[in-house]
Amino acid sequence: MPPLLLVLVGALGGTALVRWGLREARRINDELERVRTAHMAEARVEPVRRLRRDPKTGVYWAE
């Protein structure tokens, strides 16, 4: 094969590989974002528990 043709095929293959990688990265980030927002929505339902320190023993306990 002529060298120019090999360079063109390599460039097209590289471009296709980069586009595929970007699409996969976006898909994975979208999925992670959905999981993160779902987890945050669940966390808002539960009340926040605060820890208090017993001054005599120094042990922390939840309210």
C-alpha positions in Angstrom: 0.0 0.0 0.0 1.2 3.5 -0.7 2.4 5.3 2.4 -0.1 8.1 2.0 -3.0 5.6 2.0 -1.6 4.0 5.2 -1.4 7.5 6.9 -5.0 8.2 5.9 -6.3 4.9 7.2 -4.4 5.4 10.4 -5.7 8.9 10.8 -9.3 7.7 10.2 -8.9 4.9 12.7 -7.4 7.2 15.3 -10.3 9.7 14.8 -12.8 6.9 15.2 -11.1 5.6 18.3 -11.0 9.1 19.9 -14.7 9.7 19.1 -15.6 6.3 20.6 -13.6 7.0 23.7 -15.2 10.4 24.2 -18.7 8.9 23.8 -17.9 6.2 26.3 -16.5 8.7 28.8 -19.7 10.8 28.5 -21.9 7.8 28.9 -20.0 6.7 32.0 -20.1 10.2 33.5 -23.9 10.5 32.8 -24.4 7.1 34.6 -22.3 8.1 37.5 -24.1 11.5 37.8 -27.5 9.7 37.9 -26.3 7.4 40.6 -24.8 10.3 42.6 -28.0 12.4 42.4 -30.1 9.4 43.4 -27.9 8.7 46.3 -28.1 12.4 47.4 -31.9 12.3 47.1 -32.0 9.4 49.4 -29.6 11.1 51.9 -31.9 14.1 52.1 -34.8 12.0 53.3 -33.0 10.8 56.4 -32.5 13.4 59.2 -28.9 14.5 60.0 -27.7 13.0 63.2 -25.3 15.1 65.3 -22.7 13.8 67.7 -22.4 15.2 71.2 -19.5 14.6 73.5 -20.1 13.6 77.1 -17.9 16.0 79.1 -17.3 13.5 81.9 -16.3 10.4 79.8 -15.2 12.0 76.6 -17.3 9.6 74.6 -19.3 10.8 71.6 -23.0 9.7 71.2 -25.7 10.4 68.6 -28.6 12.6 69.4 
